[in-house]
């Protein structure tokens, strides 16, 4: 099979993604993996009510650019709250189910958002998970991880210079529970939606953002305390005030 993949890379798409008529489409078995869960032990940092700038959506789209050069100024807690809420927060409820800022296959929302707060006012430096249900930060590991995160991202310097690095992971079991073979495609699409919202919110706040896809998965997983199987990193997004 491995030799066949070398000769026909498209075969990998058949193995990972494609469904054909007559092929089994597995149905969910057992309870859905929890959508409200706790990963870290704290500290917990409540976030303020999110606020955005006054630019129109059209203006934001026209102004959006990838920015890698950041000033040494910190983000405010208000800015961090807006970035998290408008990219991954709960914007409503329906029958006890959280509705969130970005679309997701089956509404399962497998994308978890972790933040390395490098320079954020009123937040101790460290790695946090965004608890979207309660709109707060959940402490994972406090400390200076700038060098470690940049090293894991193949020594990309802007990862170390950013005021905050958003780490998007896929809690894969949540989507695979329902969609089986299609799940990998769906979690990648879901992560892309969150990434784009981060770009647009950063632009609306006068900040710069840059998506990063090149990193060593196991090293990022180690920083976050993940097993890299049931949950794994999909991308990083650096954010800071443009230099």
Helices and strands as residue ranges (DSSP letters): H 2-7, H 10-16, E 44-46, H 57-63, H 77-88, E 90-94, E 97-100, G 105-107, E 111-117, E 126-131, E 136-142, H 146-152, H 157-161, E 164-171, H 172-179, G 180-182, H 183-204, E 208-212, H 217-224, E 231-240
